Amino acid sequence: MPTPSADAFAALARSSPWRWSTLRFTVSWPGDPWKTGAVRAWLRRPDVLRVETTEGALLQVVREPPRNAGPEPGLRADGLVAERRSSWDHSLDDPMHQDYHWVAMLDPVELGDGRDPDTRLLVSALELETVAEVEHAGRAAWEALVRPTDAYEPRCGCCPLLRTRAVDLAEYGADGRHLLDAYPDAFRVRLDAETGVCVLTEAVGADIAGRGHDLRIEAVDEPMDDDLFVQPRRRW
């Protein structure tokens, strides 16, 4: 296992597509007024997803059309991904539930690579104050206290992992209905050390303090039969 550092944290954030094939997990969104219930999901890469309430009621089955696999990345000596050709890549997207926040937490490359607003080159997306090994839902994780830079480029501006004034202005312009009076001072972020999935975000300070997501991995790379992803027939 690599030693946690700013460089290794960014590399882990860009590594998820190559570190697991199936994932079973629950996820909740503390403090989010639009996402009030936790869900449980079964995801088999690259194209199928099942989502239920935590009580077992089916919410959605997603089957994506076949697509070309993404390019094989260059690896560092520690096995993490050294670079990707863009800060995000549609060909690597997992099946989506509700919005692109779902896609971003499963492949959190936006926390590793940003795009310089002047040169358009890929640069660091975050400033990290601390990086430490912690435990999240019984699994090893890396936790960092971070501040997005001007280069931070979310997968989708309306549902970023980290909400900033710059992101909101780029998405909505100066429309005051979509801007906060005060934005977080920083964010607490956790990446699962095995899979690279972003298992926690938490805003620190300001109007949305405490808001983010909490993803709890239950199983990695377990067999998932096709029957799990069959949409029930509608009854007339």
WOCOR-V635455 format. One record per run of one state. SS is the DSSP state (H for helix, E for strand, C for the rest). FROM is the first residue (numbers start at 0). LEN is the number of residues. If there is no record, write none. Layout:
ss = [SS & SS]
from = [FROM & FROM]
len = [LEN & LEN]
//
This chain:
ss = [C & H & C & H & C & E & C & E & C & E & C & E & C & E & C & E & C & H & C & H & C & H & C & E & C & E & C & E & C & E & C & H & C & H & C & E & C & E & C & E & C & H & C]
from = [0 & 5 & 13 & 15 & 18 & 21 & 28 & 38 & 44 & 47 & 53 & 57 & 63 & 73 & 75 & 80 & 83 & 89 & 92 & 99 & 106 & 108 & 111 & 112 & 115 & 121 & 124 & 125 & 136 & 138 & 148 & 164 & 172 & 175 & 178 & 185 & 192 & 197 & 204 & 211 & 220 & 225 & 229]
len = [5 & 8 & 2 & 3 & 3 & 7 & 10 & 6 & 3 & 6 & 4 & 6 & 10 & 2 & 5 & 3 & 6 & 3 & 7 & 7 & 2 & 3 & 1 & 3 & 6 & 3 & 1 & 11 & 2 & 10 & 16 & 8 & 3 & 3 & 7 & 7 & 5 & 7 & 7 & 9 & 5 & 4 & 7]
//
